[in-house]
Amino acid sequence: MLTKKLNPQVRRTHEWTFKALMLLLREKDFDKITIKEITAKAGIARQTFYRNYTDKNDIVQKYIDIIFIDFVKQFDEKKKSLDMCQCYFRTLKNYQQSLIELTQLYDPEVIYKTFSKYLDVFIEFLKRKEPPEKVNQHPKYFKKYQIMYQVGGAIFITAEWVKEKMEIPVEEMASTLEAISRSNYFYDGRR
């Protein structure tokens, strides 16, 4: 599971390295950028790079980790679905420029590819919120699949929101996601 804390020095390294990568992406394609260029632009040693990353793609994943660490820090204090949705979109909004640049300069599908890694974070959180009377109501796999279904939808909604440059206000996005989570558009009441 994602930790709620990150060593401040490691966090700075991730932020500097990510910023360096974004600056370089404005000049050339990702495949043409070297580790040497990234470390020079970030002001870090090569050994620091390899201590923190497996490859260039890992720079993006570690930066996305920072975003989710900021979100997860607030998990425990959120009790209602709407509060959690607002927290989620507000956290993402804090990283608006970076997320938009990632989709434009790095990979248009970066949201789908990186956010799905956090499925277990959502599963653990939502399981804790489940009322005791519902725990044994369905087979054990049911809750996991239900959460996967909803989080998958949230990831697609997030990707679309970022693609549209996050113009819809956080509160509207949170209300929309919360309303969608409560309903099932395709369920007609028949089996």
Secondary structure, DSSP 8 states (H G I E B T S, - for coil): ---S---HHHHHHHHHHHHHHHHHHTTS-GGG--HHHHHHHHT--HHHHHHH-SSHHHHHHHHHHHHHHHHHTTGGG--SHHHHHHHHHHHHHHTHHHHHHIIIII-TTHHHHHHGGGHHHHHHHHHHHS-GGGTTSS-HHHHHHHHHHHHHHHHHHHHHHHHTTT-S-HHHHHHHHHHHHH--TT--S--
